[in-house]
């Protein structure tokens, strides 16, 4: 299953993690993957998504597991003047 199919499956399984406009997706392909030479993806890349609910790893079966990381914020407490 390619990474786009994994993302679609994860979205169907966990719609609460995919609200419009609040998603960042990181796909990390293997160095030897065909995607880097203009071909189709032929690896099983690492896929993570970051939403307002946190950062999640997306498994090969489209399951989402929350990672223990904080979400960066644009709020700068030193700039309260």
C-alpha positions in Angstrom: 0.0 0.0 0.0 1.5 3.3 -1.0 1.7 6.3 1.4 -1.2 8.2 -0.2 -3.5 5.2 0.3 -2.2 4.9 3.9 -3.2 8.6 4.5 -6.6 8.1 3.0 -7.2 5.0 5.2 -6.0 6.8 8.3 -8.4 9.7 7.5 -11.3 7.3 7.2 -10.4 5.5 10.4 -9.7 8.7 12.5 -11.6 11.6 10.9 -11.3 13.6 14.2 -7.5 13.9 13.5 -8.0 15.4 10.0 -10.0 18.7 10.4 -9.7 21.0 7.4 -6.8 23.4 7.4 -4.9 22.0 10.4 -2.7 19.2 9.1 1.0 18.9 8.5 2.2 15.6 6.9 5.8 14.4 6.7 6.6 11.5 4.4 10.2 10.2 4.8 11.2 8.0 1.9 14.2 5.6 1.9 17.2 7.0 0.1 16.9 4.4 -2.6 13.2 5.0 -3.3 12.1 5.5 -6.9 10.4 8.8 -6.0 13.8 10.5 -6.0 14.5 9.5 -9.6 11.0 10.5 -11.0 9.5 7.1 -10.6 6.8 5.9 -8.3 7.4 5.3 -4.6 8.7 1.7 -4.1 9.5 1.9 -0.4 7.5 1.9 2.8 8.1 5.5 4.0 7.8 6.8 7.6 4.6 8.9 7.7 3.8 11.4 10.5 1.0 13.9 10.8 0.8 16.9 13.1 -2.7 18.3 14.0 -4.1 20.4 16.7 -4.5 17.2 18.7 -0.7 16.3 18.5 1.7 14.4 16.4 0.9 10.9 15.2 2.7 8.2 13.3 0.7 6.5 10.6 1.2 2.8 10.4 1.3 0.6 7.2 -2.4 -0.2 8.0 -3.5 3.4 8.4 -3.6 3.3 12.2 -2.5 6.4 14.1 -0.3 6.3 17.2 0.3 9.5 19.2 3.9 10.5 19.6 5.3 12.1 22.7 6.2 15.4 21.2 4.9 18.9 21.7 3.4 21.1 19.0 5.4 24.3 18.3 3.3 27.4 18.8 3.5 30.9 17.3 2.8 32.5 20.6 5.8 34.3 21.9 5.5 35.1 25.6 8.4 37.5 25.4 6.4 39.7 23.0 3.5 40.8 25.2 4.0 44.6 24.9 
